[in-house]
Amino acid sequence: MPAPNSLILATAEHLSRFAPFDSMAREHLIWLAERLKLAYYGKNEVLLSPEHGDVKRLYIIKQGAVQVEQGDSGNAWLELHEGESFPLGALLGGRVAISTFTALTDVFTYELSADEFRELLRLSPVFQDFCTRRIAALLERSQRSVQARYAATTAEQQSLRSPLSSIARRKPVTCRPETPLREALDTIQENRISAIVVVEDGDRPVGVFSVRDLISRVILPATDLATPMREVMTPNPVSLPSNAHAFEAAMLMARHGFRHVLVADGGRLTGVISEKDLFSLQRVGVTQISATLRSAMDLDTLVRASEDIRQLGHNMMAQGVAAEQLTQILSTLNDLLTQRVIELECSATKDCRYAFCWLAFGSEGRLEQTLSTDQDNGLIFTVPEGETPDQVRACLLPLAERINRALDACGFPLCKGEIMAMNPKWCLSLDEWKTCFARWIDSGDPESLLNASIFFDFRPLLGQEKLAEELQTWLLAKTVATPRFLHQMAANALRNRPPLGLVRDFVVDGEGDQANTLDLKLNGTTPFVDAARVFALATGVAATGTAPRLRGAAPKLNIPESEVEAWLSSFFFIQMLRLNGQHEEMQAGKAMDNRIDPEELNDLDRRILKESFRQARKVQARLALDYKV
């Protein structure tokens, strides 16, 4: 085979600056460069539209900018630049393009015939993976870059994404239910372990007994050492499959205060994970922090633990933990901190006789907290017979204020909009919450829609959870039966458009030091959050998180799973950018916010952010289609 000429080599070199060509094997990149045709389009000339019929070629922009208009609206919604390819979806599906592509400036393109495009898919696994999993493939590369950047300070740490099978290497030590306690204790001492698993019938775990149980179950009650293990074990132990990740075990331990999680496949015990195993994965560990939170006896301890939670965020980014898991872990630990604050304040008060439930709203209600978050909370309570809501409220408000101010000391600032339990407006009985929610649904005015976008993302944190569950059931029945309100929610959500530019890549704003920046919360994650809320309320999905809402509503709305996962990949990429930015601000001693300067991003992250905003436009397009907005 003759060596490629200088023009072919120059083309390959140019392409190699952009994804996915920069990751393709050299022979495949040369193969592509040899088959590309160069084309020119003048300003305002249409390169491709639905009227052109089935797509006959792949376009790769060599120079210039291309404007994209979707559907019959004639509204430009996207701009493509050097190195970007189109229309991948139409080529893969063998169909017409659904958008119109117009030269915004003079444009030069590389073009590859549809047949040669399909041949390249067959030849290059990298190219095929990019075309079929576009956003996911880009995200994986970005994640590796983030991990490498943070791992410089935590290189020796193992990843919380490790499967449990790689951590639980030691064969579990077991006994039978009828084994005498003395024999089990001898086994624990001989093997120098902290817990023994009780099994029966083919290694099926039925209980666990740990050294921690000795005082409460053996020493203090003076239990006879001949007692069978079935009488002193903790029955029905929690287990995870061996392919579960370490972070899942950490979450279970954090939420429930466990020190051991069993590993079992097909009901058969294969290993045991201890908090020590997980602690070895982290300098500041999930289990260490959760244990500190649970045992804290004063506010100072909780303040220090809150700082550890933020440091944990850095460690987990170094380990490559994805944004979805990271925000869940941070939110879970923040839950534990809040719960301990409530417990301590309830213990300190002389009047805490009323049954109530502490509610989390907003990002905390969705389990999507980042490193910078204020308070959004409230109280729901029962009214004893013979008393009024005002009497109960008067008793609970001083307690709520102490809790809110303690949380403020722990790094969760008081809400500027006063959405806190200490505000009498959000310390309500069950019937009052129903009346309040019904008023917002029936009214549908701007203030009501704004309130719904905050308060309808609620979940219980501590107390009488049945009150929150009853309110959730009532709310879903009400919204499903009120399509007018859902239409109003959809229209309100569509007022916030992702900041894709037609002259520049992004529409930036801000003032002073934050001039020419993007608000990743308002304009980035909020379009996904708002759409997920409407879909969930319309289909009766009780989940409050954006991911479970979209995954739960999608089958009922006939939205393909691949489409939903592309939306969520984009949502969590923007979340990760928020986390990265907040961490860097924290390290520099600056106030944390949600703004970034897109010009400071590397080329890959700029491209993924642009793709993520496109996906936000797509989820909004689906919302507009469903509700005819």
N, C-alpha and C positions, 0 to 999 in steps of 0.2 A: 504494500500500500504506500503510495507516494506521501511524502511529508506535506502537511497543510501549508498553504502559502501564507504570506504575511497578512493579507486581508482577513483570512479565516482566523488566524491567531489573534488579530486585533479585535475581531468580533467576540471571540471566546473570552478574551481578557476583559472586554467591556461588560459582558454578561456576568462574569464571575464576581462582580461587585454587588450583585443583588441576589436575594433568595428567590427560588431554591437553587439557582445556577451555581452559587458559591459552594454548595455542598455536593454537587454532582460529580461523578467520576470523570476524569479528564477526557477519556475516550468518548463518553456520551456527550459531553459539552462540545467537543470538536465535531461529533456527528451532527449535533444540532446546528452549529455555526455553518457547516457546509451546506445546509439545506434551507437556510433562511433567505428570504427575499427582502430587499430594502424598498420601502414605499414612502411617498411623500403626500401629505394632505395640507391644503391651505387653510388658513384661519376660517372658522365657521363651517368648514366642509364636514359632512356626516361620514364617519368611517363605517358605522354599522348601525342598523336599526331593525325592528321587527319586520319591516317591509322587505328586507333583503332575503327573507326566507331562511332555510336552515343554514347555520353558520358553517362557512367553508374554510376558515383559517383561524389560527391563533395569532393575536396581535401582542407584540412586546414593544413598549414605548422606548425608542432610542433617544428621542429628544423632543421637548415640548410638553404640553399639557392637554389632556382630554377631559371634557365635561360629560357627565353621565346624567341623563334624564330618565326617570322610571315611569312606565305606564303612559297613560294619555294625558297626564296632568300638565306636562310641559315644564314642570318645576325641576331645576337642576338640584341634585342632592349629593353629588360626589364629584371629586376631581382626581384624576389619575396622572401620575408623573413618571419620570424616567425609571425604567427597570420594572414597571408594573405590567402584568399580563391580563388579558381579557379576551373573550368571555368564557371562563373555565367551565362554569355550570352548564352553559348551552352546548359546548363542545362535548363534555362528558355525557350529556343527555341526548345528543344528536337532535337538537331542536333549534328553533329560532331564538334569537336574543330577545329578552323581555325589556331591555333598556335601549335607549338611543345614545350613541357615543359620537360626540361632536368635537372637532378640533378647536380648542380654546385659543391656541396660538398656531403658528406653523408647526407641523408635527412630522417627525420621521419615525417610522415603525419598522421593526423586524417582523416578518410574517412567515408562518409555517402552515402548510396545508393540513386539513383535518386528518387525512390519512397518515401523514408523517407525525402529526400530534399523537395519534393512537399508537404508532410504532414506538415513539419515544416513551410513552407510558409503559409499554412492554419492556423496553430496554433498561430504563432507569427506575429502580425502586424509589430513589429519592424524589424524582420528579412525580412519580405516581402518588407517593405519600403526600406530597405538597398539594397536588391538585385535588385529591379526594378528601384530605383533612387539612385544608388550607390554614385555618386559624389555629388548629391544634398543633400542627407542625411548626408554625412560627412561635407559638407559645413555649413549646418544649425547648427550642433553642434559646429563647430569652431566659427561661428558668435556669438553664445551665449557666448562663452568663451571670445571673443574679447570685446563684449559689457560689460560683467561683469568686465573686467579688467579696461576699461576706465570709466565705470559708477561710480567708486568710488569717482571721483571728480565732477560728475554732476548727482548725484543720484536723485535730485528733478526734473530733466528735463523730460518732456514728449517726446515721440518719433515723429520725422517727418514722420515716417511710419504710424502714426495714420490715420485712415480713416477720411474724412471730416465730416462724420456723427457723430463722437465722439467729434468733436470740435465745430461744429455749432449747439449748443443746444438751442439757443434762437430763438423763432419764428421770421421770417423776418417781418419787418415793411414795408408796401407797400402803394401805392396810385394808382389811375387810371390816364391815360394820360390826361383826361380832368380836373383833380383836379387842382384848382387854386394854384398858387405858395405860397400864404400866408398860406393856409391850410396845405400844405406839410411842410412848415417851422415850423408851430406850432406843427405838429406831430413829427418832428425831435427833437424839444426842449423838448416836453413832455416826449419822450421816451429816451432822453439823448443818442442819437445815432449819428453817423457821416455820415450816408448815408441812403437814402430811395430808395426802388426799385419800379419802375413803371411797373405795370402788367396790362394785359387785358386777356379776354377769358380764364377762368380757371387757373388763376395764372401763365400765360405765361409771363416771364420777357421780356420787350421790351426796358427798359432803366434804368438808375441809376442816381441819383443826390446826390452829397456829399457836405459836408460843405465846402470843398476846392473849389467847383464851385461857391460859393457865390460871391467872389470878382470879378471874370472874367465874370460871366454871370448875376449877379443881381446888385451888388453895383455899379461897374464902368459904366455899360451901363444904369443905373437907370431903370431897368426893372420894369414894372408895376406888382405889386403883384397879380393882377388878371389874369396874364398870365397863360395859361394852362401848365402843366408840360411837355407835349410833345414838347414844344418849347425851354425848357431850359435843359432837360435831356440829358445825353450821350446815344445815341441809340445803339442797338445791343451789349449789355453787354456780357462779356465773362463769361461762366459758366463751371463747372465741375460736374460730377456725384457724388453722396454722397459716393460711394465706392472708389473714387480717394483718393490718399494719400496727406497728408499735404505738402510733398515736391513738389508735382505737382503744388499746389497753390502758393507755394513760388517761384517756377521757373517762373510761369506766371507773378507774381508781379515783380520779378527781371528783367525779359526780357523787359517788357512793361511799367514799372513804375506805375502799378496799385496799388491802396491801398485797393481795395475790389475785391473779386472774388465771383460770385454767385454759389450756389449749386443748381442744378436742375436735376430732374429725369423725363425722358419722356416729356421734355419740360415744366415741372411744377416746380416752385420755391419751394425749401424746406429749404433754409438757405442762410446766407451770411457769408463769411470769411473775416475778416479784417486783415491788417498787424499787428495790436495789438494782435490778436488771435495767429498769427504765432510767433510773437516776444516773447510771453509768453512761447513758447516751447524751446527757446534758450537763452543763456546768450549773445552770439554774434549772432544776427539774420541775416538771408538771406535778409529780407526786410530792416532791419536797414542798412546793408552794402550797398545794392543796392541804397537806398535813398542817402546815403553819397556819393557814387560814382557819381550819377547823378547830385548832386548839388555842387560837388567839384569845387572850383574856383582856386586852386593852386596845385602844385605838392606835397607839404608837406602833404596835406589832403589825396591825393591818396597813398602816401607812407604808412601812418598810416592805411589806409583802406586795403592795401595789406597785412599788418600784421594781421589784423582782419580776412581776408580770410583764412589764414593759421590756425589761432586759431579755426575758424569755422570747419575746417577739424577734429580737435580733438573732438569738441563737437558732431559732427555728428557720429563719430565712437563710441562715448559713447552712442548715441541714437540707435545704431544698424543699421544705414543707410547703405545699401549695396553699394559695390564699384561702380556698374553701375550708381546709382543715385548720389553718392558722387562725382565721377569724372565729371559728367554732371554739377552739381551745381558749383563746383570749376571752371570749364571751363567757365560756363555762367558768373560768377562774374568776372573772368579774362577778359572775352570779354567786359563787361561793363567798367572795368578799362581801357582797351586799347582804347575803343571808346571815353572815356572821355579825355584821353591823346591826342588823335587825334584832338578832338574838341577844346581843349584848345590851342594846337599848331597851328591849322588852324586859330583860332581867333587872335593869337599873330603875325602871319606872315602878311606882307603887300602885299604878292603876292600869292594867293591861288585860281587862276581863272580857273584852269584846272579841268575837270571832271575825277575823279579817283576812284578806289575802293581798300581798304586795304585788303589784302589776308592773311589768316592764313594757315600755312602748318603744316605737322607733327602731333604731338599729339594734338596741339591746333586745327588744322583743323579737327581732328577726334572727338573733344569734349572729350578727354581722358587725360587731364592734371592731374598730381599728385601734390604733394606739392613742388616738385623740378623740375623745367622746365626752359629751356632757350628759346630764341626767334627763331622762324622760321616764317618769314613773307616776304611779297613782295607787290609791287604795280602793278596794271593794269590800264592803262589810255587810254583816247581817244586822237586823234590827230586832232585838228581843221584844217579846210581846209586852205591851204596856209602855214602850218607850218610842221616841221619835228619832228619825235620821239625824236631826240637828243635835239631839242629846248625845248620840253616839259619836258624831263628828267632833263635837266640842272636846270629847275625851281623847280622841285619836289624833287630832291635829298637833298637839304639843309633841307627842311621840314621833309623828311623821317629820316634824321640823328637826328634831334631834338626829334622826336617821339621815335626812337630806344633808345636814351640815356635816355630819361625820363622813359621808360619802364625798363631800366637797374637799375635806381634809385629805382624803385618800386619792385625790387627783381626778375626781369626776366633778367638774365645775357645776355650780347651780345653773339650771336652765334659764337662759335670758328670757325665754317666752313663758317662764313660770309653769312649765308642764311638770309639776312635781306633786308628790302626795301632800306636802305641807300647804298647798293651795287648796282652799275649801272647794274650788270648782272641780277638783280631781280626787276628792276624798268622798266617795259616794256609795250609797247602798246599791244592791243589785238592781232594784227597781228604778233607782235614779239613773244608773248607767244605761239601762234599756231606754228610758225616756230620752236621755241625752242623745244616744245613738239614733233613735227613731226620728228625732227632730232634724238631725243632720241629713239623714237619708231622705226624709220627706221634703226638706227644704231645697237642698242641692245648690245653695248659693256659694260663692267663692270661699267664704270663711268655713262653711260646713264641709266643703270638699277638702280644704286644707287640713281641717281637724281629722277627717276620716283617713287621710293619708298618713297620719301619725298614730292615732289612737286605735285604728283597726288592726295594727300590727302588734297585738298585745299577747302576752303569755304570763302565767303565774310564776312567781319566784319563791314565795314562802307563805305558808298559812293555809287557809281553807281553799284548796285548789278547785274544789267542786263549784265554787262560786264563779270562777273564771271560765270553767268548762260549760256551765249553764249559759253564761253570757255569750260565749263563742257559738254554741249551738243555736241560740236565739238569733244572733247576728247573721249567721249564714242563711238561715231560713228567711230572714227579712230581706237580705240583699238579692238572693236568688229570685224572690218574688217581686222585685222592684227593678225591672230592666231600665226604666227611665234614669234611675240613679246611676246604674252602671254606665249608661251612655254618657252621662255628665262627667263621671270619673274618667272615662276614656278621653273625652274631649279636653278635660283639664290636663291630663297627662301629656297629651300631644302638643301642648303649648310650650313644653320644654324640649327643644330640639338639640340633638347632639351637635357639637360645635365643629362641623366640617365646613371648610371654606371653599370658595370658588376662585379666589385670587391666591390665597395661601392654603396650605394644607389644613390649618385650623383657624377658627374664629377665636381670637383671644380678647381678653378684657383685663380688668383690674386697674388699680391706681397706685401711684407712688412706687414703692419697692416691688409691688406685685403687678406692675404694669406688664402687659403682654403675656399674661398667664392664663391657664385654664383651671376651672373649678371641677376637679375630678368627681366630686360627690354630686353637686347639683346637675352638671351637664353630662357626667359620665355614667355613674352607677344608677342614678335616680330614674332614667328612662326604663331600665330593666326592672327596677323595684316597683315602679308604678304599674307597668304592664302586668307583672306577675300578680300584683294585688288584685287588679281587675279580673284577670283570668280566674284566680282562686275564689273570689267572691261570687263570680258568675257560675262556677261549677261546684260550689259547696266543699272546696278543699280547705280543711281546717288548719293546715300548716301555716306558719307565719313567715318562714324563711323564703328568700327569693328562689333558691334552687329547688327545695321541695315543692314550692307552689307551682313553678313552671313544670316540673316533672310530674306532679300530680294532676295538673289541669290538661296537659298536652294530649293524653289519650282521649279525653272527653271532648276535646276541640279538634281532634284529627290533625294535630300538628306533629310532623315526623320527628322521631327521637333525635335524628342527626341535626335537625334544625335547632331544636332546643339546646342540645349540647354545644352547638356553635355559639348560641347566645350566651350560655353560661360560661364558656371558656373566655369570652370577651369580657363579661361582667367581672369574673375573678381576676383577669389580667389588670383591669382598671383598679380593682381592689388592691392588688399587689403593688401597683405604682403608688397608690395612696400610702400604703404601709412603708414602702421604701422612702418616700419623701418625708413622712412623719418621723421615721427613725433618724434620718440624716439631720433633720431639724432638731430632734431631741439631743443628738450627739453634739451639735453645735451650740446648744444652750438656747435655741430659739423657740418661740411659741409654735406649737404644731398646728397645721391647718391641712387643707385638702387641695392646695394649689401647686401647680408645677409650671415651669417654663418649658414648652415642648422643644424649644431650640436647644435645651440642655440634654435632651435624650439622645442616645446613640441611634444610628440609622435603623437598626432592627426594631428597637422599641417604638420609635416614631412610626414605623410601618405597621407594627401590630396595633398601636393605639388608633391609627387611622382605620385599620380593619375592624377594630372593636367598635368604633363609632359607626361604621357601616352596619355592623350587626345590630347596634342600637336602633338605627334607622329601620332595619328589617323588622325588628320586633314591634316598632311603632307602626310600620306599614300593616302588619297583621292586626294590630289593635284597631287601626283606622278602617280596615276592611270589615272586621267583625261588627263594628258599631257604626259603620257608615258615616264616619266623621270627616 
